[in-house]
Amino acid sequence: MSDGVYPTKLIKKEQKSSSTNRLSNNEIMQQTADSSGKVDDVPAKVSAANDSYGRRQDTPVCVITGAFSGIGLACAEKFLSQGYDVHSLDIQKCPVGHFHRCDVTKSSEVHAAVDAVLQTTGRIDALVSNAGIHRSGTILDTPEDVLDRVLDINVKGAFLTAQAVAPAMKAAGVGAIVFMGSDQCIVGKQNQLAYNISKGAIASMTRATALDLAGAGIRVNCVCPGSIDTPLFRDAMARYAGRVEVPLDAALEEEASAFPLGRVGQPGEVAELVYFLCSPAAGFITGGLQSIDGGYTCG
Ligand SMILES: NC(=O)c1ccc[n+]([C@@H]2O[C@H](COP(=O)([O-])OP(=O)(O)OC[C@H]3O[C@@H](n4cnc5c(N)ncnc54)[C@H](O)[C@@H]3O)[C@@H](O)[C@H]2O)c1
């Protein structure tokens, strides 16, 4: 299910794991459940080597979905460079971190991947729920199956992943979740109806989840990037250029000029914000939509 693929130059710390000391998500839930089955906030106590939250190693653990390319890959590189044990969940084999093949739309695959992470590490400190797709279309011409697919990956995938990691974070009494939103959490854009709906849902899920998990010590935020130069962006721009019949270079120039700072963003810039939101420096930030869009949504 998972295999380690750390590029050696990025390794900060060797992961400490013990095959004799493994807990699945369910086991952690059982460790913290009282006789009525109610789960409380008392961390699991599993061995003398645990830290004060009941976790089994010193190295913080980050789970990132959609880490094969673009923003997710940049996040994997950032967290790894900061000494995190990175676990990359994707349908394509990821170049950074421990890879877990996982379609985020499938509950069984998400839970299997998260359980595999927990069995190895006993902890998940940060979740970057990032996997997503983009499709063009208006209310007049978006087929039902396109709407279903976009909502499945962008919304249900984020829901399933957060639902899978939250029990372990709750048991530890600490954790940070970042949902990957978009400037379309905040504003509408033409000809991107399904995507716009999905990112509106991510904004709502961020607020609701932040309120539900605040008492468990888990912070939940949403990052809202404007256009970022990734494969998803390039594909969307190619579709746009084809539709309006302009050269791709001209379309890219037009897109850059739509941003007050006069350019699109880079994946690494988003990764810096995601990393900050997961760090103790952001300890009083939860439930927020954090823009990173060159000023696009402030007008
Ligand atoms: N690039 C932008 O301009 C931009 C702007 C705002 C928000 N975003 C958001 O950032 C996130 C990442 O996008 P990106 O631009 O880096 O795109 P990308 O295409 O480079 O990366 C998307 C990743 O998601 C993975 N993925 C797709 N379907 C999956 C599935 N069913 N299960 C698991 N993984 C799956 C892909 O394999 C890929 O690694 C998305 O949520 C996107 O909506 C992107």
The ligand as an ORCA input file, in Angstrom:
! r2SCAN-3c Opt
* xyz 0 1
  N      -3.512     25.921     -9.838
  C      -4.400     26.855     -9.526
  O      -4.512     27.908    -10.195
  C      -5.277     26.674     -8.321
  C      -5.928     27.800     -7.816
  C      -6.745     27.661     -6.705
  C      -6.894     26.421     -6.122
  N      -6.261     25.340     -6.617
  C      -6.482     24.061     -5.963
  O      -5.252     23.505     -5.574
  C      -5.387     22.083     -5.524
  C      -4.231     21.449     -6.272
  O      -4.321     21.846     -7.613
  P      -3.033     22.014     -8.549
  O      -3.219     23.271     -9.273
  O      -1.784     21.791     -7.805
  O      -3.342     20.855     -9.600
  P      -2.550     19.552    -10.065
  O      -3.351     19.001    -11.189
  O      -1.116     19.858    -10.282
  O      -2.653     18.600     -8.786
  C      -3.826     17.931     -8.449
  C      -3.440     16.622     -7.783
  O      -4.621     15.941     -7.361
  C      -4.466     14.576     -7.705
  N      -5.774     13.938     -7.819
  C      -6.730     14.151     -8.759
  N      -7.783     13.334     -8.546
  C      -7.488     12.605     -7.446
  C      -8.165     11.600     -6.729
  N      -9.392     11.161     -7.121
  N      -7.589     11.071     -5.649
  C      -6.360     11.481     -5.250
  N      -5.664     12.429     -5.885
  C      -6.217     12.979     -6.976
  C      -3.706     14.589     -9.017
  O      -3.126     13.337     -9.320
  C      -2.685     15.681     -8.731
  O      -1.543     15.180     -8.071
  C      -6.774     21.753     -6.096
  O      -7.680     21.533     -5.032
  C      -7.139     23.016     -6.836
  O      -8.529     23.203     -6.924
  C      -5.449     25.425     -7.716
*
